Amino acid sequence: MTIRDARGVRVLAATGALAGLLAGCGIRATQVPTDFGPAPSMVPCELSATDLATQATPSGMPVEVFLLCTGALVKVNRSVEVAEKSTEEAQRRVVVAQGLLDALAGDPSDVENDAGYSTAVPPGLTVTGPTADDPEDALRLSTAPDALPRYALAQIVCTFADSAAAGDNGSVVLGSTGAASLRRYECTQETQSAPGEGNPPSEEIHGS
């Protein structure tokens, strides 16, 4: 036997011994290198039915709000408190709108955070109903809409426009408590897919 053959026998013997040790420990031997990198994380922007059930709130009206994930707007489930049935319609919308704002400004759950969700809506934002000369579906924010970050405004517009706060017609009339002007904002597919590229499309409207 040559020196080269002897070395080959020793290598094969060592490999066989290692495989035997791994098998004895319940570990299947592999013939390819293993990359012991970090464990795979949750698929971005996807929540399972179990995750949704875990974060469900036991009381209140179920709603959907838009959070940010991989640079786009994505719907997630929340619940908000509702006003008594005897409350006037305009005030009922305000109660729902405030609940939606609070839900948007809150920290995403641990599950949502792991999946890459975030929010740009600042905490402490409040909303009131129309003034005397406003359309009945107008909502006024404590911060002027055009003073909000683009991502935050997109989240608010798309969340309001698809809710009982604004009539569920794909648009919402917004202004600020410190100015008379109002604009009707639309939640478009472009806004949902690229909320940071510009404010949602809007047009100025006049009071009734």
C-alpha positions in Angstrom: 0.0 0.0 0.0 1.4 3.4 -0.9 1.6 6.4 1.5 -1.3 8.1 -0.5 -3.5 4.9 -0.1 -2.8 4.8 3.6 -3.8 8.4 4.1 -7.1 7.7 2.2 -7.8 4.8 4.5 -7.3 7.0 7.6 -9.6 9.7 6.2 -12.4 7.2 5.4 -12.0 5.7 8.8 -12.3 9.0 10.6 -15.3 10.0 8.5 -17.0 6.7 9.4 -16.3 7.2 13.0 -17.8 10.7 13.0 -20.9 9.5 11.2 -21.3 6.8 13.9 -21.0 9.3 16.7 -23.6 11.6 15.0 -26.0 8.7 14.5 -25.6 7.7 18.2 -26.7 11.2 19.2 -29.7 11.1 17.0 -28.3 13.5 14.4 -28.4 12.5 10.8 -25.0 12.8 9.1 -24.7 15.1 6.1 -22.1 15.1 3.3 -22.6 18.8 2.5 -21.4 21.8 4.6 -24.1 23.2 6.9 -24.5 27.0 7.3 -25.3 27.6 11.0 -26.7 31.1 10.3 -29.6 32.7 12.1 -32.9 30.9 12.1 -35.3 32.0 9.3 -37.7 34.8 10.4 -41.4 35.2 9.7 -42.3 35.8 6.1 -42.5 39.7 5.8 -46.0 41.2 5.8 -47.7 37.8 6.4 -49.7 36.9 9.5 -51.2 33.5 10.0 -54.8 32.8 11.1 -53.4 31.8 14.5 -51.5 35.1 14.8 -54.6 37.1 13.9 -56.7 35.2 16.5 -54.1 35.8 19.1 -54.0 39.6 18.6 -57.8 39.9 18.4 -59.5 42.2 20.9 -62.4 40.7 22.7 -64.6 43.9 22.7 -65.4 46.7 20.4 -66.1 46.9 16.7 -63.7 45.0 14.4 -62.0 47.3 11.9 -59.0 47.2 9.6 -56.2 49.7 9.6 -53.2 50.3 7.4 -49.7 49.7 8.7 -46.5 50.0 6.9 -44.6 46.9 5.7 -41.7 46.8 3.1 -42.6 50.3 2.1 -46.3 49.7 1.3 -49.6 49.9 3.2 -50.9 46.6 4.4 -54.2 46.0 6.3 -54.2 44.5 9.8 -57.1 43.7 12.2 -58.0 45.9 15.1 -61.1 46.8 17.1 -62.3 50.2 18.3 -64.9 51.3 20.8 -68.2 52.7 19.3 -70.5 55.4 20.6 -74.0 54.7 22.0 -76.7 54.2 19.4 -78.4 57.4 20.5 -75.3 59.5 19.6 -75.6 61.7 16.5 -74.1 60.3 13.3 -71.4 63.0 13.1 -70.3 62.3 16.6 -70.4 58.5 16.0 -68.0 59.0 13.1 -65.7 61.1 15.3 -65.6 58.3 18.0 -64.7 55.7 15.3 -62.1 58.0 13.7 -60.4 58.6 17.1 -60.3 54.9 17.8 -58.7 54.4 14.4 -56.1 57.1 15.0 -55.2 55.5 18.4 -54.9 52.1 16.7 -52.6 53.5 14.0 -50.4 55.3 16.6 -50.1 52.3 18.8 -47.0 50.0 18.6 -47.5 47.0 16.4 -47.9 43.7 18.3 -44.8 41.4 18.8 -46.1 39.2 16.0 -46.6 42.2 13.6 -43.2 43.6 14.6 -41.5 40.2 13.8 -43.2 40.3 10.4 -41.9 43.7 9.6 -44.9 46.0 10.3 -44.5 49.5 11.6 -46.4 52.8 11.8 -45.5 56.5 11.1 -48.6 57.9 12.8 -47.5 60.0 15.8 -49.1 59.4 19.2 -51.5 62.0 20.7 -53.2 62.9 17.4 -56.8 63.8 17.9 -59.8 64.4 15.6 -63.0 66.4 15.8 -66.1 66.6 13.7 -67.2 69.3 11.2 -67.6 72.9 12.1 -70.8 74.8 11.2 -69.9 75.4 7.6 -68.2 72.1 6.9 -69.7 69.1 5.0 -71.2 66.7 7.4 -68.6 64.0 6.7 -65.6 66.3 7.4 -63.0 65.4 10.0 -60.5 67.8 11.5 -57.2 66.7 12.9 -55.2 68.4 15.7 -52.2 68.4 13.2 -52.7 69.8 9.7 -52.8 66.9 7.2 -50.0 68.5 5.0 -47.8 68.8 8.1 -47.9 65.1 8.8 -45.2 62.7 7.4 -46.3 61.4 4.0 -46.4 57.8 5.3 -48.6 58.9 8.2 -51.0 60.8 6.1 -51.3 57.8 3.7 -52.0 55.5 6.6 -54.7 57.8 8.0 -56.4 58.6 4.6 -56.6 54.9 3.6 -57.7 53.8 7.0 -60.4 56.5 7.2 -61.5 56.1 3.6 -62.3 52.5 4.1 -64.2 52.8 7.4 -67.4 54.0 9.0 -65.6 57.2 9.9 -65.9 58.5 6.4 -68.8 56.7 4.8 -66.8 53.8 3.2 -66.6 55.5 -0.2 -62.9 55.4 -0.8 -62.3 59.1 0.2 -62.2 61.2 3.3 -62.6 65.0 3.9 -59.8 66.2 6.2 -58.7 69.5 7.6 -57.1 70.8 10.7 -58.6 72.4 13.8 -56.4 75.5 13.2 -57.4 76.3 9.6 -60.7 76.7 7.7 -59.6 74.9 4.5 -60.6 71.3 3.8 -59.5 68.7 1.2 -61.0 65.5 0.0 -58.3 62.8 -0.1 -58.5 59.5 -2.0 -56.9 56.2 -1.2 -55.6 54.9 -4.5 -53.7 51.8 -5.4 -50.7 54.0 -6.0 -51.0 55.4 -2.5 -51.1 52.0 -1.0 -48.2 50.6 -3.0 -45.9 53.7 -2.6 -47.1 55.9 0.3 -43.8 57.7 0.6 -43.7 59.1 -2.9 -46.2 61.9 -2.4 -49.3 62.8 -0.5 -52.5 61.0 -1.5 -54.4 62.7 -4.3 -56.8 65.4 -3.1 -58.8 68.4 -4.1 -59.9 71.4 -2.1 -63.5 71.6 -1.2 -65.7 74.3 0.2 -68.1 74.2 3.0 -71.8 73.7 2.6 
